[in-house]
Amino acid sequence: MLNLDIVLTLVFSIVMLIFMIFPAMKITEWIESKIEIPEKWHNYLMFVITLLLALAIGLFLRFA
C-alpha cells in the first residue's frame, strides 16, 4: 500500500512539473527582489522551487 501511494504521488507530480514552471519563475523573481542572489543560483533555485511545488500538488492530489 505504501509503494502505491509513493508511485501515485510521483505520477501526479510529474504531470504537474510543466504547470509549476511559471509559478516557480514568479517566486524566484520575488525572492531575488528581496534577497541578493548570485546569477548562477537563479536556475538552481527555480528548479528546486518547481520540484517542491510539483511534489506539494502531487501530494494534495493523492491524499486530499
N, C-alpha and C positions, 0 to 999 in steps of 0.2 A: 504494500500500500504506500509506503514512504517513497519507493522508487517511482511509482506512478505519479505522485504529487510533484516530485522534482522534475520529471520529464515533461509533464503538462505545463508547469510553471516556465520551464525553459522554452517550450514551443510557443507559448503566448508571448514571452519576452522577445524572441527572435522576430516575430511578426511586428512587434511594436518598435523595434530598433529604427526603422525608417521614419516612423511618425514622431519619434522623440528627438530627432536631429535639430529641428527648428527651435523647440523649447530649450534645448541644451545650448544652442548658439546664443539665444537671448539671455540665459542665465550666466553664461560665460562673459558676455558683454557687460552685464550688470556687475559681476564680480570684479571685472577689470576696471570699471568706473569707480569702484570703492577702494580697491587694493591695487597697488602697483605689482603687476605680474610680468615676468620676463616673456618675451615673444616666443621663445622656444617651448614654454609651458602651455601656450594657448591651445594647440591641438590636443595635447595630452589631457588637459583639463576638460575640454569639450568631449573627448572620447569617454572619459570616466563618468562625466555627468550623464551622457547619453546612455551608458550601460546601467547606471543606477536608476535612472528614470524608467528605462525599459523593464528592469527587474521589478521595480515597485509596481508598475502597471500589470506586469505578468502575475505577480503575487495577488494583486487585487482581483484580477480576472479569475484566477483559480479558486480563491478562498472566499470571495465576497458573494 
